[in-house]
């Protein structure tokens, strides 16, 4: 069987995000959880209308098991590729993304507070997202389970995974502490690039 989708390569070493995200979490979260979604989707789409579709299109059009696995691949790809090592010097937004944050949330601190609050209050498993609409306005959404803002016609820019497997090894049940720590490894150049595309 030809593999249609494959596990993304990380642009950093497995221990590069420590102490915010441990190497052990990366090995389980990227190497096992995400790999399982990739393997499942490759089996599920064979012989279906989704076999030759790009991932975002599958997420926008599918339902059930195909949606769940495709959504989790898209979500995790965006998640893992938005980070850079704690030693990097790009963990504060600037340029057009900072201008948009200030315009739509009042300040970067107000945005962070709202984003964390939406992450903490999402019941059960899912994702909190910063996205832009067709006019470039920024919005924060809570997406349960495998949900992704593309299903609402939005462009996903930044996300925090609030499934327990994303943080339980390092933070146990302290979801809020995990969300607060993630700001230290966000690569804002990547977020701005997504916004400007």
C-alpha positions as CSV (number, residue, x, y, z in Angstrom):
1,X,0.0,0.0,0.0
2,X,1.3,3.5,-0.9
3,X,1.4,5.8,2.1
4,X,-0.6,8.9,1.3
5,X,0.3,10.7,4.5
6,X,3.5,10.5,6.6
7,X,4.6,11.7,10.0
8,X,6.0,15.2,9.9
9,X,9.7,15.7,10.7
10,X,10.2,18.0,13.7
11,X,12.4,21.1,12.9
12,X,14.1,20.8,16.3
13,X,15.7,18.0,18.4
14,X,13.3,16.0,20.7
15,X,14.8,17.7,23.8
16,X,14.9,21.2,22.3
17,X,11.6,22.3,24.0
18,X,12.7,21.3,27.5
19,X,11.7,22.2,30.2
20,X,8.4,23.4,28.7
21,X,7.8,20.1,26.9
22,X,10.0,17.1,27.8
23,X,11.7,14.8,25.4
24,X,9.6,12.0,26.8
25,X,6.4,13.9,25.9
26,X,7.7,14.6,22.4
27,X,8.5,11.0,21.9
28,X,5.1,9.8,23.0
29,X,3.0,12.7,21.5
30,X,4.7,13.0,18.2
31,X,6.3,9.6,17.8
32,X,3.3,7.5,19.0
33,X,0.1,9.5,19.1
34,X,0.5,11.4,15.8
35,X,2.0,8.3,14.1
36,X,-1.2,6.4,15.0
37,X,-3.4,9.0,13.4
38,X,-1.3,8.9,10.3
39,X,-1.4,5.1,10.1
40,X,-5.2,5.1,10.6
41,X,-5.9,7.8,8.0
42,X,-3.8,6.0,5.4
43,X,-5.9,2.9,5.9
44,X,-9.2,4.7,6.0
45,X,-9.0,6.8,2.8
46,X,-8.0,4.0,0.4
47,X,-10.6,3.7,-2.3
48,X,-12.6,6.7,-1.0
49,X,-13.2,10.2,-2.5
50,X,-10.6,11.4,0.1
51,X,-7.7,9.3,-1.3
52,X,-6.1,12.1,-3.3
53,X,-7.4,15.2,-1.4
54,X,-5.0,17.5,0.6
55,X,-5.3,17.2,4.3
56,X,-7.2,20.5,4.9
57,X,-9.8,19.6,2.3
58,X,-10.4,16.2,3.9
59,X,-10.9,18.0,7.3
60,X,-13.3,20.5,5.8
61,X,-15.4,17.8,4.0
62,X,-15.2,14.5,6.0
63,X,-17.0,13.1,9.0
64,X,-16.6,10.3,11.4
65,X,-13.3,8.3,11.6
66,X,-11.8,9.9,8.6
67,X,-12.5,13.4,10.0
68,X,-11.2,12.5,13.4
69,X,-7.8,11.1,12.1
70,X,-7.4,13.8,9.4
71,X,-8.3,16.5,11.9
72,X,-5.8,15.2,14.5
73,X,-3.0,15.1,11.9
74,X,-3.7,18.6,10.7
75,X,-4.0,19.9,14.3
76,X,-0.8,18.2,15.4
77,X,1.2,19.3,12.3
78,X,0.3,23.0,13.0
79,X,1.0,22.4,16.7
80,X,4.4,20.9,16.5
81,X,5.6,23.2,13.7
82,X,4.7,26.4,15.7
83,X,7.5,25.8,18.3
84,X,11.1,26.6,18.5
85,X,13.7,25.8,21.2
86,X,13.6,27.7,24.5
87,X,17.0,29.2,23.5
88,X,15.6,30.9,20.3
89,X,15.1,34.6,20.4
90,X,11.7,34.8,18.7
91,X,9.1,34.2,21.4
92,X,7.4,37.6,21.3
93,X,5.2,38.6,18.4
94,X,6.1,41.6,16.2
95,X,5.1,43.0,12.8
96,X,1.7,42.4,11.3
97,X,0.7,39.7,13.7
98,X,1.4,41.9,16.8
99,X,-0.5,44.7,15.1
100,X,-3.5,42.4,14.5
101,X,-3.4,41.1,18.1
102,X,-3.3,44.7,19.5
103,X,-6.2,45.7,17.2
104,X,-8.5,42.8,17.9
105,X,-7.7,42.1,21.6
106,X,-6.4,45.4,22.9
107,X,-2.9,44.1,23.9
108,X,-0.8,41.0,23.8
109,X,-1.3,40.4,27.5
110,X,-5.1,40.6,27.1
111,X,-4.9,38.2,24.2
112,X,-2.8,35.7,26.2
113,X,-5.2,35.9,29.1
114,X,-8.2,35.2,26.9
115,X,-6.4,32.4,25.1
116,X,-5.4,30.7,28.3
117,X,-8.8,31.1,29.8
118,X,-10.4,29.4,26.7
119,X,-7.9,26.6,27.0
120,X,-8.5,26.0,30.7
121,X,-12.3,26.1,30.3
122,X,-12.6,23.8,27.3
123,X,-14.4,20.8,28.8
124,X,-12.7,17.4,28.1
125,X,-10.3,17.0,25.2
126,X,-9.7,19.4,22.3
127,X,-7.8,22.4,21.1
128,X,-7.9,26.2,21.6
129,X,-7.1,28.2,18.4
130,X,-6.1,31.6,17.2
131,X,-7.3,32.0,13.7
132,X,-8.1,34.7,11.2
133,X,-11.2,35.2,9.1
134,X,-11.2,36.2,5.4
135,X,-10.8,39.9,6.3
136,X,-7.7,39.2,8.6
137,X,-9.7,39.6,11.9
138,X,-8.3,37.4,14.6
139,X,-10.6,35.1,16.6
140,X,-10.1,32.6,19.4
141,X,-12.1,29.4,19.2
142,X,-12.5,26.3,21.3
143,X,-12.6,23.1,19.2
144,X,-13.5,19.8,20.9
145,X,-11.9,16.5,20.1
146,X,-10.4,16.7,16.5
147,X,-12.0,20.0,15.6
148,X,-10.1,22.5,13.5
149,X,-11.2,26.1,12.5
150,X,-11.0,25.3,8.8
151,X,-14.5,23.7,9.2
152,X,-15.7,27.3,10.0
153,X,-14.0,28.9,7.1
154,X,-11.2,30.3,9.3
155,X,-7.4,30.1,8.8
156,X,-5.7,28.4,11.8
157,X,-2.6,30.3,13.1
158,X,-1.7,29.1,16.6
159,X,-3.0,26.3,18.8
160,X,-2.6,24.7,22.2
161,X,-3.5,21.1,22.6
162,X,-5.6,20.4,25.7
163,X,-5.8,16.7,25.3
164,X,-4.3,15.2,28.5
165,X,-1.6,13.3,26.5
166,X,-0.1,16.7,25.5
167,X,0.8,17.6,29.0
168,X,0.2,14.8,31.5
169,X,3.8,13.5,31.7
170,X,5.2,16.9,32.5
171,X,2.3,18.7,34.3
172,X,0.0,15.9,35.5
173,X,-3.4,17.6,35.8
174,X,-2.2,21.2,35.8
175,X,-3.5,22.2,32.4
176,X,-3.3,25.9,33.2
177,X,0.4,25.7,34.1
178,X,1.0,23.9,30.8
179,X,-0.8,26.6,28.8
180,X,1.1,29.4,30.6
181,X,4.5,27.7,29.9
182,X,3.9,27.2,26.1
183,X,4.3,30.9,25.4
184,X,8.1,30.4,26.1
185,X,8.4,28.2,22.9
186,X,6.0,29.8,20.4
187,X,7.8,30.7,17.2
188,X,6.0,33.9,16.3
189,X,7.8,34.2,13.0
190,X,5.9,31.0,12.0
191,X,2.6,32.4,13.3
192,X,3.1,35.6,11.4
193,X,4.0,33.7,8.2
194,X,0.7,31.7,8.5
195,X,-1.2,35.0,9.0
196,X,0.4,36.7,6.0
197,X,-0.1,33.8,3.6
